[in-house]
Amino acid sequence: MSATALRRAVHAEWTKLRTDTGHAWLLLGLVAVTASVSAAVAATARCPADGCGQDPVRLSLTGVTLGQTIAAIVAVLVVGHEYGTGLIHTTLGAVPRRTTVLIAKAAVVSGVVCAAGTVAVLASVLAGQHLLPGNGFTPAHGHAVLSLADGPVLRAAAGSVIYLVLVALLALGVATAVRDAAVSTGLVLGLLYLFPLLSHVVADPGVRRHLEQIGPMPAGLAVQATTGLDRLPIGPWAGLGVLALWAAGALLVGGAVLRLRDA
C-alpha cells in the first residue's frame, strides 16, 4: 500500500462524506445532543451543603452517552450506504486494494467524529462550568470550578473525544463485516448498552465488576471519572484501552470479511 494510493483513497472518502448533507446533519446532531443533554444534567443536578458524592466532571459529560449513538450511526452509514446503493462496486473498482479502502474510511470517520466530538465536549464542559456552581458544586462543598487547566478535567474531556472516535471505529468495523446499515446499527448499540444493563441486573458484585471491566461502554467511560478512582472497576486509561481493543477487533474482522467476500 503506497502513501499516494492511501492519500487518494482518503481524499475520495472525504469527498463522498463532505458532499453527503446527511452526514453533516448527523455530525451537527452529535454536537447538539451531547451538549444539550450535558447542559440539562448540569442544570438539574444538586449538591447540598452536607455533600453530594457526585463527580461534577462526569455529570458535565453525561451527554456523551447519547452522542455516541450518533457517532456510531455516522460510521455505519459510511459503509452501509455504499452497500445499499451499490456504490461499493465503484469504490472497489477505483481502489482495488480493500485494506486501503477500509483504512481510508477509518481515517475520515475518525477525523470528522473527532472534530464534532471536540466541539461537543468543550460545549459540555463549558455548560458544567457555568451551571454547576449555582447548584451547590462549589469549593465550599469540596468541588472546584471545572477548568481544562486541571489535569483530571482535561483527561476526562480528551478521553471523551477519544471515546467517541473509538465507538465510531467499532461501528465501522461491524458495518464492514455485516454490510447492512440497520442491522449494524442494532448490533453496535446492543453491544454498547448490553453490559450496563447486565451490570444492573446481575446481583453478584464480582460478576458485576467484571462486566464493567470488559464492556466497551462502561470500561471506556471510566476515562470521565475524576473522583473515587480507587473504587472504579477499571482505571480511566485502562478502560479506554478496553474499548480500543473492541474497536481494533471489529476492524480486523471487518477487514478480513471485506477481503474474503465479494462486494
Phi, psi and omega in degrees: 000114181275156179296325180295316180296320180293319180298318179294321179295318178297318179298319179295317180294321179295321179297317179297316182290321183293327183272357176263105184296338179299319179294322179298317179294323178295319180293321174296323177296323178301314180296312184296313182294313181299311183292319183290319178294317178299316180295320180296318179294317179296326181286334185256346180292147180228141177230101182290172184297330181277006177102153184235342178067019180253153179269108183297328179293315180295322176299318182292341182252017182302325183300340179299329181294336175262325179299331180298331178298316180290322177300319179294318180295319177304312181293318181299317183291334178301325178262313185300323179297321181292320178288325180291328182260350183087001180295341180300329178296320177293318180299312182286337174289322180284326180232087185297330181284108190289331176297322178297320178300313182293319179297319179297316178297318180297321180294315182292315179300315179300318182296312184288322179290324177297316180296311180294320180296323179297314178298316182297316182291319178298319178296322180294315179296319179297319178297316178296322180298324183269330187265323186295319180302327179288349180251017175101355179274078185237165176303329179296333179259011176090016181236115178287154177295136183299134177208135178290350175285345177275126185308307180299323179294316179297319178297317180295320181291310179296321178296326178293322176295314178298322178303313180297321179296317181293323176298318179297319179292323175301314180295322179297317178297316179296316181295325178294325179282320186274320176076356178246125187297314183295314180295318180298317179299316178298317180295316182294312181294323176297317179295319182293314187268350181297312185295317175299322178295316180297322181293336176276338182271320184291133182272329184290121182299323181294316178294319180298317179297319180295320178298321179288339179277331184254345180289135182299323181282305181297322179292314182296321182285353175299340180294342180279345185288136176234353177231155178059037183297331181289345180260359180288145175297332181210148182293160183304305183286327177297320178296319178294328176295325177297315178297322178298324177293319176299315181296317180296319178297317179296319180293323178295316178295315179299319178295320179294318178294321180298323180284325189271334184256152176289153178293000000 
